[in-house]
Amino acid sequence: MLNCAVLGATGYTGAELTKLLLAHPHVRVTLLTTRQEKPIALREVLPSVAKDMTLEITPYSFDQVKKKADVVFLCLPHTEAMTAAEQLLGAGKVVIDLSADFRLRDKKIYEKWYGVNHVAPQYLSKAVYGLCEVNKEKIKKADLIANPGCYPTGPSLALIPLLKKKLIDPRSIIINAASGVSGAGKKLVTATHFCEAAENYSAYKVNKHQHIPEIEQTLSEAAGKPVKITFVPHLLPVNRGILATIYVEATGKATVPIPINRSKAEIGVVPVNHLGNKVKTGTESLIRKTLETAYAKAPFVRIKPAGQYPCLKDVQHTNFCDVGVSVNEETGRVVIITAIDNLVKGAAGQAVQNMNLRFGFPEEAGLL
């Protein structure tokens, strides 16, 4: 059995992760920690655990983590996890960091968006970005895994195969994403109070959200050149889930033949979108087929059939990412919709999936 520690087990993500690990067939939860000064019975955070559960969430002790854990999950706030990670990596532990502290490879970009000096920059180039379906082989060998952010997960999975095949124009990416209130964590903020969030729908951090450079870094690698995006996050009056609607232009590289029953006049008119890309018949089918092929062996990515689109209720409390596609053949504008549970595929579930890959367990273990 693999011994696991969760640092920061009292937050929404830490509690969700603890629940998943307790049900995992190949691991044992040996240590849960909190930044609070006194121990807390796990039952107080997870009332659903068995009545004979004796685990406590205790104040953080490096010596205890070093003694009791093989793998350490960091569910600590951004800008705080890097200090703990540096210590734990030095002690030979495998670290899966659910904060943003090791997602960005450029120290200057991290410091610009998070407003603090990075104290462990030597690990930025060594960390593996834990987008499981994309970086599986690297994850299997990594001692520091940077779990992706909740907002980047769905759009990245949807866009990476299309950018690699040059089916969409990287200059045109617009992402509108709406998250449940749990995405803001337990910290008391006026915008997430019940009276503010209920019966409401609002945008926030427009063009300023800290996940923008993370998405751009990932998409740039797929495109083979710098990618800049427009990203607008919104707050939904629900507990959990992220629905992202992505707008992008087709490049016109579809090669699906034009049906023989089309007239010569029709064949001669090839629409051109506002970026000057010629749009060919069959673009939607090719895009959907490309996604289906890319994720044919991925247990947690589901591509919806034509005319069907993701919704939150289908993915809440699961590790699935659902993807739907629609293309306007006249304009070449592609609409891609993704849905995930922000606490599972967007955080704790993806962390368990990373652990499964790293330690050779079945990828679905503890998640299906």
C-alpha positions in Angstrom: 0.0 0.0 0.0 1.2 3.5 -0.8 1.3 5.9 2.1 -0.3 9.3 1.3 -0.3 12.6 3.1 -2.6 15.5 2.3 -1.4 18.9 3.4 -4.3 21.3 3.7 -7.0 18.7 4.2 -9.7 21.1 5.6 -10.4 23.1 2.3 -12.8 22.0 -0.3 -10.1 20.4 -2.5 -8.3 18.8 0.4 -11.5 17.3 1.7 -12.5 16.0 -1.7 -9.0 14.5 -2.2 -9.1 12.8 1.2 -12.5 11.3 0.4 -11.1 9.8 -2.9 -8.0 8.5 -1.3 -9.9 6.8 1.5 -11.8 4.8 -1.1 -8.7 4.0 -3.2 -7.9 0.3 -3.3 -4.1 0.7 -3.4 -3.3 3.5 -1.0 -3.4 4.3 2.7 -4.0 7.8 4.1 -1.4 8.1 6.8 -1.4 11.9 7.5 -3.7 14.8 7.1 -2.5 18.3 8.1 -4.0 21.8 8.7 -2.5 25.2 9.2 -4.7 25.6 12.3 -3.2 25.2 15.7 -5.2 22.3 17.1 -6.1 18.9 15.7 -9.5 18.4 14.0 -11.4 15.1 13.8 -11.8 14.1 10.2 -15.4 13.5 10.9 -15.9 17.2 11.4 -14.7 17.9 7.9 -16.1 14.8 6.2 -19.2 13.7 8.1 -19.8 10.9 5.6 -16.8 8.8 6.9 -17.4 5.7 8.9 -18.3 6.3 12.6 -15.3 4.4 13.7 -12.9 6.6 11.7 -10.2 7.8 14.0 -8.1 9.9 11.6 -7.4 13.4 12.7 -6.2 16.5 10.8 -3.2 17.7 12.7 -1.0 20.8 12.6 1.7 20.5 9.9 5.0 18.9 11.0 7.7 18.3 8.4 9.2 15.5 10.5 5.8 13.7 10.6 5.3 14.0 6.8 8.8 12.8 6.2 8.2 9.8 8.4 4.7 8.8 7.3 4.3 9.5 3.6 5.6 8.2 0.3 3.6 10.7 -1.8 2.5 14.2 -0.6 -0.4 16.1 -2.0 -0.2 19.9 -1.5 -3.6 21.4 -1.1 -2.1 24.7 0.1 -2.8 28.2 -1.1 -1.0 29.6 -4.1 2.4 31.1 -3.1 2.6 29.0 0.0 3.0 25.5 -1.5 6.5 26.1 -3.0 8.2 26.3 0.4 6.7 23.0 1.5 7.5 21.4 -1.8 11.1 22.4 -1.7 11.5 20.7 1.7 9.7 17.6 0.7 11.5 17.1 -2.6 14.8 17.5 -0.7 13.6 14.6 1.6 13.0 12.4 -1.4 9.2 12.5 -1.5 7.0 12.5 -4.6 5.0 15.7 -4.5 1.7 16.4 -6.3 1.1 20.1 -6.0 -2.5 21.3 -6.4 -1.6 25.0 -6.2 -0.2 27.0 -9.1 3.3 27.3 -7.7 5.0 25.0 -10.3 2.6 25.2 -13.3 4.4 28.1 -15.0 8.0 27.5 -16.2 9.0 31.1 -16.4 9.8 32.6 -12.9 9.1 36.2 -14.2 5.7 35.3 -15.5 4.8 33.5 -12.2 5.9 36.6 -10.2 4.0 38.9 -12.5 0.7 37.1 -12.1 1.0 36.0 -8.5 2.7 39.0 -7.1 5.4 37.2 -5.0 9.0 36.0 -5.4 9.3 32.4 -6.3 11.5 30.8 -3.6 12.1 27.5 -5.4 12.7 28.5 -9.1 15.1 25.6 -9.6 12.1 23.2 -9.7 10.1 25.1 -12.3 11.8 23.4 -15.2 11.7 20.0 -13.5 8.0 20.0 -12.6 5.8 18.0 -15.0 2.4 19.6 -15.9 -0.1 17.0 -14.8 -2.6 17.1 -17.6 -2.8 13.4 -17.6 -4.2 12.7 -21.1 -1.4 14.9 -22.7 1.7 14.3 -20.5 1.1 10.7 -19.4 4.6 9.4 -20.1 6.3 12.3 -18.4 4.1 12.0 -15.4 5.1 8.3 -14.9 8.7 9.5 -14.2 8.0 12.7 -12.3 8.8 13.5 -8.7 7.1 16.9 -8.8 3.8 17.0 -10.6 2.0 20.3 -11.0 -1.7 19.6 -11.0 -3.5 21.8 -13.6 -5.8 24.5 -12.6 -9.6 23.9 -12.8 -10.3 26.5 -15.5 -7.4 25.4 -17.9 -8.3 21.7 -17.8 -11.4 21.5 -20.1 -10.3 24.1 -22.7 -6.8 22.6 -22.9 -8.0 19.1 -23.5 -10.4 20.4 -26.2 -7.9 22.6 -28.0 -4.6 20.8 -27.9 -5.4 18.1 -30.5 -6.9 20.7 -32.8 -3.8 23.0 -32.5 -1.5 20.1 -33.1 -3.3 19.3 -36.3 -3.6 23.0 -37.3 -7.3 22.7 -37.7 -8.0 26.0 -35.7 -6.4 29.4 -35.9 -4.5 30.1 -32.6 -5.0 33.8 -33.1 -8.7 33.5 -32.5 -9.3 31.7 -29.2 -11.9 33.1 -26.9 -12.9 31.2 -23.7 -16.0 32.0 -21.7 -16.0 29.8 -18.6 -18.4 29.7 -15.7 -17.6 28.0 -12.3 -19.5 27.0 -9.3 -18.8 28.8 -6.1 -16.6 26.1 -4.6 -13.9 27.2 -7.1 -13.3 30.2 -4.9 -12.4 28.1 -1.9 -13.5 28.6 1.7 -12.0 32.0 2.2 -14.7 34.6 3.1 -15.2 36.9 0.1 -18.2 39.1 -0.4 -18.8 38.0 -4.0 -19.3 34.4 -2.8 -21.7 35.0 0.0 -25.1 33.4 -0.5 -26.9 36.7 -0.9 -24.5 37.8 -3.5 -24.1 34.6 -5.5 -27.6 33.2 -5.4 -29.9 34.2 -8.3 -26.9 35.9 -9.9 -24.4 35.4 -12.8 -21.4 37.6 -13.0 -18.0 38.0 -14.7 -14.9 38.7 -12.8 -11.1 39.2 -13.3 -11.8 39.9 -17.0 -8.5 39.6 -18.8 -6.7 39.4 -15.4 -7.3 35.9 -14.2 -4.2 34.1 -13.1 -5.1 31.0 -15.2 -4.5 33.0 -18.4 -0.7 32.4 -18.6 -1.2 28.7 -17.7 -3.6 28.2 -20.6 -1.4 30.2 -23.0 1.7 28.2 -22.0 -0.1 24.8 -22.7 -1.7 25.9 -25.9 1.6 27.5 -27.2 3.4 24.1 -26.8 0.6 22.4 -28.8 0.7 25.1 -31.5 4.4 25.3 -31.7 4.3 29.1 -31.4 3.1 31.7 -29.0 -0.6 31.7 -28.4 -2.6 34.5 -26.7 -6.2 34.1 -25.6 -9.2 36.1 -24.4 -10.4 34.5 -21.2 -13.5 35.6 -19.3 -14.4 33.7 -16.1 -17.9 33.9 -14.6 -19.4 32.8 -11.3 -22.3 30.5 -11.3 -24.8 30.2 -8.4 -24.1 26.4 -8.1 -21.8 24.5 -5.7 -19.6 22.8 -8.3 -18.7 22.4 -11.9 -17.2 24.4 -14.8 -18.9 24.9 -18.2 -16.5 26.5 -20.7 -17.7 27.8 -24.1 -14.8 28.3 -26.5 -15.0 30.3 -29.7 -12.3 29.8 -32.4 -11.9 30.0 -36.1 -11.3 27.0 -38.4 -8.3 27.2 -40.6 -9.9 25.5 -43.6 -7.6 22.5 -43.5 -10.4 20.0 -43.5 -9.9 17.4 -46.2 -13.3 15.8 -46.2 -14.5 15.5 -49.8 -17.3 17.7 -51.0 -20.4 15.5 -51.7 -20.8 14.6 -55.4 -24.4 15.8 -55.4 -23.2 19.4 -54.9 -23.5 21.6 -58.0 -20.5 23.1 -59.7 -21.7 26.5 -58.6 -21.8 25.4 -55.0 -18.4 23.7 -55.2 -16.9 26.9 -56.6 -18.0 29.0 -53.6 -15.8 28.3 -50.6 -16.6 30.5 -47.6 -13.9 32.6 -46.1 -14.0 33.7 -42.5 -13.0 37.1 -41.2 -9.4 35.9 -40.7 -9.2 35.0 -44.3 -9.3 31.2 -43.8 -11.2 29.2 -46.4 -13.8 27.0 -44.7 -14.4 23.6 -46.3 -17.3 21.3 -46.0 -16.8 18.6 -43.3 -14.9 20.8 -40.9 -17.1 19.8 -37.9 -16.9 16.1 -38.7 -13.1 16.3 -39.0 -12.8 18.2 -35.7 -14.9 15.8 -33.8 -13.1 12.8 -35.4 -9.7 14.4 -34.4 -10.9 14.7 -30.8 -12.3 11.2 -30.7 -9.0 9.8 -32.1 -6.9 11.8 -29.6 -8.8 10.5 -26.6 -9.9 7.0 -27.8 -7.9 5.4 -25.0 -8.5 8.2 -22.4 -10.9 6.9 -19.7 -12.1 10.3 -18.6 -12.6 12.3 -21.8 -15.9 11.9 -23.5 -16.6 13.5 -26.9 -20.3 14.1 -27.4 -22.0 13.0 -30.7 -23.1 15.6 -33.2 -25.9 17.8 -31.9 -25.2 17.0 -28.2 -23.4 19.2 -25.8 -22.0 18.9 -22.2 -23.8 20.0 -19.1 -22.8 20.2 -15.5 -25.1 17.6 -14.1 -23.4 14.9 -16.3 -20.0 15.5 -14.8 -20.6 16.7 -11.2 -18.9 14.3 -8.6 -17.0 12.6 -11.4 -13.5 12.8 -13.0 -14.9 13.1 -16.6 -14.4 15.9 -19.0 -17.2 16.1 -21.6 -16.6 17.9 -24.9 -19.1 19.0 -27.5 -18.5 20.6 -30.9 -20.5 22.8 -33.4 -19.1 24.5 -36.5 -20.9 27.1 -38.6 -19.9 25.9 -42.1 -20.6 29.4 -43.6 -18.4 31.4 -41.3 -15.9 28.8 -40.1 -16.5 29.7 -36.5 -16.1 26.7 -34.2 -17.9 26.5 -30.9 -16.5 24.0 -28.4 -18.1 23.3 -25.0 -16.5 21.5 -22.2 -17.7 20.5 -18.8 -15.9 19.2 -15.7 -16.3 19.1 -11.9 -13.9 21.8 -10.7 -13.2 19.8 -7.4 -12.7 16.5 -9.1 -11.3 16.6 -12.7 -10.3 20.2 -12.0 -8.4 19.4 -8.8 -8.6 16.3 -6.5 -9.6 13.7 -9.1 -6.9 14.8 -11.5 -4.4 14.6 -8.7 -5.4 11.0 -8.0 -5.2 10.2 -11.7 -1.7 11.7 -11.6 -0.8 9.5 -8.7 -2.2 6.4 -10.4 0.0 7.1 -13.5 3.1 7.9 -11.4 2.9 4.7 -9.3 1.7 2.3 -11.9 -1.9 1.8 -10.7 -4.7 1.5 -13.2 -5.5 5.0 -14.3 -9.1 4.7 -13.2 -8.3 3.3 -9.7 -10.3 5.1 -7.1 -12.1 7.3 -9.7 -14.7 4.9 -11.3 
